[in-house]
Amino acid sequence: MIQTIDLKKGMVFNRGNKLFKVLQINHHKPGKGNTLMQMDIQNVKTGAIVHTTMRPSEKVDQVTVDKRNAQYLYDEGDAAVFMDLENYNQYTLTHDQLGDDRNYLEENMKLTLNFVNGNIIGIELPTTVEMTVAHTEPMIKGATIDGGGKPATMDTGLVVNVPAFIKTGDKLIINTTDASYKSRA
């Protein structure tokens, strides 16, 4: 058993005989009253995302997650295919199961597969990935590096706010935890 205040993004817990993965978690202290834990959790089986609140002292059953090194191979319809690098088994996850993580997937990318009781439940991305800018507006004359930035669409469809000097075709380092621009590659 673990208290909800100890939950972190990516952890898996059992609640009502259903497995949930923590997507986002915030401590919320209203003006009056006790602190609450606001969470976005995903049902591992159905992929449904639920916004919920819990008391910090509430207890849930933490589930042990087995992690295996893997490689993203390709998309097949509305699913993505991964290969376990140890035994070369292939696994498929639907785009709904992947959620926003699918926007970071590039062919041959190395990542981690998460399993519970031998069943695949999701992936763990590296902290940063290298992506190519598919489209962005040209630099505006007189714009500075410290300017507000502009949107850039990556080759996977992910939209990231980047500095004004970035142009189409540039390779960038993107943070996967908050979809932010880190640097040029």
Steps between C-alpha positions, in 0.01 A plus 500: 500500500615850418352838588383714208738778606788264407370433146704637209446530127531161329421291810234229473253418778200276560170664599173307497662203321601727211853606409565872457810684380572849635528745208509821700480578870472829691473593868209742537455708814167685491456820701315310770514131571749222453747437221373290209685300236370584151593231251455405139505121497466256213322167521769259380253258338265742322729800453231733641639808674328622816556815704459420869576641842611302805609579853879485550458242778284267287671167432522308172675178400815577303562253217846374405584589142751294303708712262661369180721677247328526164498669164213669316467337158205650309133600499244246384160664451397649834768315697876510554730195489794460742773237526651371824878533453574200721281227346385674178129452579273758342224683689222726378343796680208702363533874458239542777720299738803712407321832542724804444814282507436399138593854388862429597540165324751482215599179323778298669472710817616326820262513798366291788194271494305465825337169596272398786446126553646430154262739321627814329348815650696782339834657414755727663667752275851636546506844667599669173466404134645636177233610251495678165293815434251421222356851482539838666457859388815674372699722735371854527764764431607668822378218724735424786596175670318618814173552308177323586559218254278340240329164447683230307349172381734201535506213249276293733233772522604629843477880529772666712563866580851581372722811475454725196829394332392133455413410141343206315739203483687578823563212740399583856526344846149483652418427865241217512366587846356838399544521119743790530790603277842433662755580227609434146639152439 
